[in-house]
Amino acid sequence: MFSGTTMMVPLRPCNGVSQYLSKSPMVHTKRQTTPRNVCMKAQTQAVPSRTQRIMESISVGGEVGGAGGAYSYSALKRLDKTWSSICSAQTVQQEPQQVVSDFPGVFSRSALAEKAVHKFDVIVCGGTLGIFIATALSAKGLKVSVVERNLLKGREQEWNISRKELMELVEAGILNENDIEDATVVSFNPNRCGFEKKGEIWVEDILNLGVLPVKLIEIVKKRFLALGGVIFEGCSVSGISIYDDAAVLQLAEGNILSSRLIIDAMGNFSPVVKQIRGGRKPDGVCLVVGSCARGFEDNSTSDVIYSSSSVKKVGNAEVQYFWEAFPAGSGPLDRTTYMFTYVNPQPDSPKLEELLENYWDLMPEYQGVSIDNLEILRVIYGIFPTYCESPLPAAFNRVLQVGDASGIQSPVSFGGFGSLTRHLGRLSNEQGFMKQSMEIFLTHTACPC
């Protein structure tokens, strides 16, 4: 855990990466007296849940971008608050921020033109998965930048993937086969698919590799920088202005970047997607909870999808639980188990913390272990919204959604890294959509670079 408060102050990019100074701000605290009834209030405080006790006993590092990049109890409460606001909405949530605006005329004659410090062919917003798209485009000779609101770093929890899908990254020029070997920390076979009282099917080489995102993204990040890419870390999107000849990105930190094309890889909760969908409530949501724990003696196979129970009551809602389980690369006794369900977002939908309380009871039975014999290494959770109107059509000139932001999702996994690899070739190859888009923009106006 970090102690104290740290402010990240972005400087101009150096060797392709924005640099930072770290400083502790001065904090002026008004002296307060202790109320006489503080003891009475302490006695009436709620008893911490089992989830809170477990999570607060685990040492966690800094949060990174992307789904599953946060492990702390406070981050869980923040996400549950977001989930509750989604559930409480009728049809439309609060009016979304207007991030993208259209302006007539050419950018070179606008008031922002003199303030634009950096010019690119493509700007990719959202770096955790966007770095893969950015590297593929850089390899084709385009001048590309990546904007990421956190540090551009992968999470410690593995992504499960098949080798065939990883080879898509090789074919796109993002990785080579040695990179795959370096980033793969565990492999396993066979893999089970099963449903209660309906039998089991065992398959080979399906989601049977565990790759370490922190290692994989480090490799891709270095390649992107070597190709001349520029990364703006710790920077948030404030606004996008669309002109006849350019898309201009304004960062909350004050930088102004111009480009021919902006790629929105900011995921399910992209502010651009919120604007396009008008704050509309999702049609369905996949809720996921789980953990990586140490102490599994039988740890050589995986479950791709398994359901071992009938519909259960959680609060006022009824849910069907599904499971995934994979050996983890951090040790021979380490195993990751996910419990997930699909719900319509309604006021009585269960919270993630409620699902975790169920998880601590059901996971040991599912895996044939005692929770008292396990060391919980990290707790995992996420919400993945989906809409009937998907994939999302482009709503603005010079702005394209990719990955989860686009709504191109698997009905089972709801996107993420696996979805990216399955669509990357179609997006980035010589006949791909991205290539065609760039040809249109670059042939109709001269490149500003």
Helices and strands as residue ranges (DSSP letters): E 7-14, E 17-23, H 38-44, H 50-56, H 73-88, E 100-102, G 107-109, G 113-115, E 118-125, H 127-138, E 144-148, E 159-161, H 163-171, H 177-183, E 184-187, E 191-195, E 199-203, E 209-211, H 213-226, E 230-233, E 237-242, E 247-251, E 256-264, H 271-276, E 284-294, E 302-307, E 312-314, E 317-319, E 322-327, E 334-343, H 352-367, G 371-373, E 375-386, E 399-401, G 403-406, H 417-428, H 433-444
